[in-house]
Amino acid sequence: MLPCEDDPTWEAVPLHLRQQLRGPAHQLVSPAQGPLTARENRRLLNAVRAASRMRMTGAHWTLLLTTGRESFGGPRSQRAQRLYEALEQVAAEHTAPAPAK
């Protein structure tokens, strides 16, 4: 379960996680390729571009973390895979619930 788009949690994503996402995001949209060039994926393309500039909002985070792998590129796309792996790391390290004490 992800925090809502306006939750302050999104402003606190650690720098190292944002930096790990930045490179793969930049590679995927410079120039945009595959499914990201489709008109219906314009919002997703904008979110990936925001990640490449490290200027993300809660709406960008929510969209990226709830989008399936295939929307970033075909199954053989290494660029899409690197981006998706970085997003999985953000989900695991930042949005996972804290262990109960």
One Martini backbone bead per residue (centre of mass of N, CA, C, O) as a GRO file, in nm:
protein
  101
    1MET     BB    1   0.093   0.039   0.026
    2LEU     BB    2   0.059   0.360  -0.070
    3PRO     BB    3   0.095   0.666  -0.043
    4CYS     BB    4  -0.032   0.944  -0.101
    5GLU     BB    5   0.046   1.204  -0.311
    6ASP     BB    6   0.047   1.426  -0.048
    7ASP     BB    7   0.255   1.287   0.103
    8PRO     BB    8   0.557   1.355   0.275
    9THR     BB    9   0.717   1.098   0.198
   10TRP     BB   10   0.806   1.191  -0.094
   11GLU     BB   11   1.012   1.415   0.015
   12ALA     BB   12   1.189   1.166   0.176
   13VAL     BB   13   1.351   1.053  -0.039
   14PRO     BB   14   1.639   0.936  -0.067
   15LEU     BB   15   1.906   1.035  -0.245
   16HIS     BB   16   2.019   0.757  -0.337
   17LEU     BB   17   1.753   0.671  -0.477
   18ARG     BB   18   1.724   0.908  -0.675
   19GLN     BB   19   2.001   0.860  -0.813
   20GLN     BB   20   1.943   0.564  -0.911
   21LEU     BB   21   1.702   0.668  -1.099
   22ARG     BB   22   1.818   0.888  -1.286
   23GLY     BB   23   1.984   0.734  -1.500
   24PRO     BB   24   1.768   0.538  -1.617
   25ALA     BB   25   1.569   0.764  -1.690
   26HIS     BB   26   1.747   0.916  -1.889
   27GLN     BB   27   1.797   0.676  -2.086
   28LEU     BB   28   1.485   0.632  -2.155
   29VAL     BB   29   1.435   0.964  -2.252
   30SER     BB   30   1.728   0.977  -2.429
   31PRO     BB   31   1.536   0.899  -2.608
   32ALA     BB   32   1.233   0.815  -2.642
   33GLN     BB   33   1.093   0.481  -2.614
   34GLY     BB   34   0.860   0.293  -2.709
   35PRO     BB   35   0.585   0.312  -2.509
   36LEU     BB   36   0.654   0.617  -2.429
   37THR     BB   37   0.558   0.734  -2.723
   38ALA     BB   38   0.280   0.704  -2.653
   39ARG     BB   39   0.014   0.898  -2.601
   40GLU     BB   40  -0.104   0.736  -2.343
   41ASN     BB   41   0.207   0.783  -2.199
   42ARG     BB   42   0.259   1.082  -2.114
   43ARG     BB   43   0.259   1.072  -1.803
   44LEU     BB   44   0.490   0.870  -1.781
   45LEU     BB   45   0.702   1.033  -1.929
   46ASN     BB   46   0.696   1.273  -1.729
   47ALA     BB   47   0.786   1.105  -1.482
   48VAL     BB   48   1.060   1.014  -1.595
   49ARG     BB   49   1.169   1.298  -1.641
   50ALA     BB   50   1.152   1.383  -1.344
   51ALA     BB   51   1.354   1.166  -1.249
   52SER     BB   52   1.597   1.274  -1.423
   53ARG     BB   53   1.570   1.562  -1.249
   54MET     BB   54   1.478   1.526  -0.950
   55ARG     BB   55   1.141   1.630  -0.983
   56MET     BB   56   0.930   1.495  -0.770
   57THR     BB   57   0.617   1.384  -0.706
   58GLY     BB   58   0.375   1.198  -0.576
   59ALA     BB   59   0.247   1.137  -0.851
   60HIS     BB   60   0.498   1.021  -0.981
   61TRP     BB   61   0.556   0.795  -0.784
   62THR     BB   62   0.286   0.649  -0.805
   63LEU     BB   63   0.295   0.591  -1.106
   64LEU     BB   64   0.567   0.435  -1.116
   65LEU     BB   65   0.487   0.218  -0.880
   66THR     BB   66   0.206   0.122  -1.058
   67THR     BB   67   0.364   0.037  -1.304
   68GLY     BB   68   0.429  -0.174  -1.536
   69ARG     BB   69   0.701  -0.293  -1.697
   70GLU     BB   70   0.587  -0.286  -2.002
   71SER     BB   71   0.556   0.039  -2.011
   72PHE     BB   72   0.881   0.094  -2.045
   73GLY     BB   73   0.929  -0.184  -2.208
   74GLY     BB   74   1.046  -0.436  -2.336
   75PRO     BB   75   1.178  -0.742  -2.232
   76ARG     BB   76   1.475  -0.652  -2.371
   77SER     BB   77   1.499  -0.389  -2.208
   78GLN     BB   78   1.753  -0.259  -2.021
   79ARG     BB   79   1.653   0.022  -1.947
   80ALA     BB   80   1.383  -0.064  -1.824
   81GLN     BB   81   1.503  -0.257  -1.614
   82ARG     BB   82   1.669  -0.050  -1.453
   83LEU     BB   83   1.433   0.124  -1.371
   84TYR     BB   84   1.263  -0.094  -1.230
   85GLU     BB   85   1.478  -0.167  -1.017
   86ALA     BB   86   1.485   0.113  -0.884
   87LEU     BB   87   1.184   0.110  -0.804
   88GLU     BB   88   1.199  -0.142  -0.626
   89GLN     BB   89   1.393  -0.016  -0.421
   90VAL     BB   90   1.210   0.207  -0.326
   91ALA     BB   91   0.983   0.022  -0.229
   92ALA     BB   92   1.160  -0.138  -0.023
   93GLU     BB   93   1.304   0.117   0.138
   94HIS     BB   94   1.056   0.344   0.160
   95THR     BB   95   0.745   0.209   0.142
   96ALA     BB   96   0.785   0.021   0.351
   97PRO     BB   97   0.694  -0.095   0.629
   98ALA     BB   98   0.756  -0.073   0.942
   99PRO     BB   99   0.863  -0.243   1.187
  100ALA     BB  100   0.749  -0.382   1.455
  101LYS     BB  101   0.790  -0.317   1.823
   0.00000   0.00000   0.00000
